[in-house]
């Protein structure tokens, strides 16, 4: 009768973003070794992804602001304005 919905975890199951207490923890060094990359490459890639995400968010803010002012502005003109790259 009181079955949880299909997308709700049961009371004794962890949510997807919560760590499970019985799972083994692996070091960055072990994971990198298993994938054949150095720790330096791992951290450089992580930093690169974070910077890319920040730049994309900034570009979206510029595009949304520009589209509020000029909602019919086309993609080519928006890109050509170079406001995305030099706000």
trRosetta pair geometry for C-beta under 8 A, 3 or more apart (Angstrom, degrees):
i j d omega theta_ij theta_ji phi_ij phi_ji
4 8 4.3 -126 178 86 110 111
4 9 7.2 -49 156 99 161 17
4 10 5.6 -156 8 -90 148 62
5 8 4.6 82 53 4 85 108
9 13 4.3 -137 -173 87 105 106
9 14 7.0 -76 -168 106 160 16
9 15 5.4 -133 -9 -88 148 61
10 13 4.7 78 51 7 83 109
14 18 4.3 -131 -176 85 107 115
14 19 7.4 -75 -179 90 158 22
14 20 5.3 -157 23 -89 151 75
15 18 4.7 86 53 2 82 109
19 23 6.9 -125 -177 48 81 121
20 23 4.3 85 75 -13 104 110
26 30 4.9 -117 -173 80 94 127
26 31 5.3 104 127 -54 124 95
27 30 4.6 97 56 4 82 99
27 31 7.1 -153 93 -2 44 85
28 31 5.8 -58 -148 40 33 109
28 32 6.0 32 155 -18 68 109
28 39 5.8 81 126 -127 112 101
28 42 6.2 170 -177 108 109 159
29 32 5.9 -56 -143 39 26 109
29 33 6.2 29 156 -21 62 109
29 39 5.9 -29 -93 -71 68 121
30 33 5.7 -55 -147 36 29 113
30 34 6.4 30 154 -21 63 106
31 34 5.7 -55 -151 34 31 112
31 35 6.5 11 156 -3 65 110
31 42 7.7 95 94 -113 104 150
32 35 6.0 -70 -147 48 31 99
32 37 5.1 -94 -159 79 86 76
32 38 6.3 17 168 168 135 11
32 39 5.2 -144 1 -76 170 57
32 41 7.4 136 -147 62 120 96
32 42 5.0 -92 -92 -41 118 135
33 36 7.6 39 -173 -71 29 31
37 41 4.4 -110 178 82 107 134
37 42 5.9 128 112 -54 120 82
38 41 4.6 101 55 4 80 99
38 42 7.1 -136 99 -5 47 85
39 42 5.4 -51 -152 33 38 117
39 43 6.4 29 155 -12 69 105
40 43 6.1 -59 -148 41 29 103
40 44 6.1 30 154 -18 66 109
41 44 5.7 -54 -141 39 30 112
41 45 6.2 32 158 -20 64 107
42 45 6.0 -60 -152 37 25 109
42 46 6.4 25 152 -19 63 108
43 46 5.5 -49 -144 35 35 114
43 47 6.3 36 156 -18 65 104
44 47 5.8 -55 -149 38 30 110
44 48 6.3 34 152 -22 64 107
45 48 5.5 -53 -145 35 32 114
45 49 6.4 32 156 -18 65 104
46 49 5.9 -54 -150 35 30 110
46 50 6.5 29 152 -18 63 106
47 50 5.7 -56 -149 36 32 111
47 51 6.3 30 155 -17 67 106
48 51 5.9 -56 -147 38 29 108
48 52 6.3 31 154 -21 64 108
49 52 5.6 -53 -145 36 31 114
49 53 6.4 34 155 -21 64 105
50 53 5.8 -54 -151 34 31 112
50 54 6.6 30 152 -18 64 105
51 54 5.7 -53 -149 35 34 112
51 55 6.3 33 154 -17 67 105
52 55 5.8 -55 -148 38 31 110
52 56 6.3 32 154 -19 65 107
53 56 5.7 -54 -147 36 30 112
53 57 6.4 31 154 -19 64 105
54 57 5.8 -55 -150 36 30 111
54 58 6.4 30 152 -18 64 106
55 58 5.7 -54 -148 37 33 111
55 59 6.2 34 153 -20 66 106
56 59 5.6 -53 -146 37 32 112
56 60 6.4 35 154 -20 64 104
57 60 5.7 -52 -149 35 31 113
57 61 6.7 36 151 -22 63 101
58 61 5.7 -50 -154 30 34 114
58 62 6.7 32 150 -17 65 103
58 87 7.4 -114 166 -19 108 145
59 62 5.7 -54 -152 36 35 111
59 63 6.3 33 152 -18 67 107
59 84 4.9 35 -136 -158 94 103
60 63 5.6 -53 -142 39 33 111
60 64 6.1 32 159 -18 67 107
61 64 6.0 -56 -145 38 27 108
61 65 6.3 26 156 -18 63 108
62 65 5.8 -58 -149 37 28 109
62 66 6.2 25 155 -16 65 110
62 83 5.7 -177 180 127 128 97
62 84 5.4 166 88 -106 145 57
62 87 5.6 -126 -96 -94 128 116
63 66 5.8 -58 -146 40 29 109
63 67 6.0 26 156 -18 66 110
63 78 6.7 56 -124 179 86 138
63 84 6.9 21 -57 -94 88 105
64 67 5.7 -55 -141 39 29 110
64 68 6.5 38 154 -27 62 100
65 68 5.8 -49 -154 25 31 113
65 69 7.0 21 152 -9 62 105
66 69 6.0 -62 -155 41 34 105
66 70 6.2 -32 168 43 73 97
66 73 6.4 -72 149 58 104 153
66 78 6.2 129 118 -131 149 105
66 81 7.7 157 -134 70 150 156
66 83 6.6 133 -73 82 137 146
67 70 6.9 -76 -123 74 28 59
67 71 5.5 58 179 -113 71 54
67 73 6.8 -130 -102 45 59 106
68 71 7.1 17 -125 -69 14 85
70 73 4.0 60 120 -35 116 116
73 77 5.6 -115 -172 84 88 120
73 78 5.4 106 133 -64 113 95
74 77 5.0 86 61 15 84 100
74 78 6.7 -147 97 -8 41 92
75 78 5.6 -59 -145 38 29 113
75 79 6.1 26 158 -17 66 108
76 79 5.9 -57 -146 39 27 107
76 80 6.0 25 156 -18 65 111
77 80 5.5 -54 -138 41 32 112
77 81 6.3 44 156 -34 63 99
78 81 5.9 -47 -155 18 28 115
78 83 7.7 -75 -169 42 64 106
78 84 7.5 66 151 -36 86 113
79 82 7.7 35 161 -68 43 47
79 84 7.0 -24 -123 10 52 134
81 84 7.8 100 79 -7 88 78
82 85 5.2 -53 -168 44 77 104
82 86 5.5 17 140 27 99 105
83 86 6.7 -81 -126 69 30 65
83 87 6.0 61 179 -101 72 58
84 87 7.6 -2 -146 -60 13 85
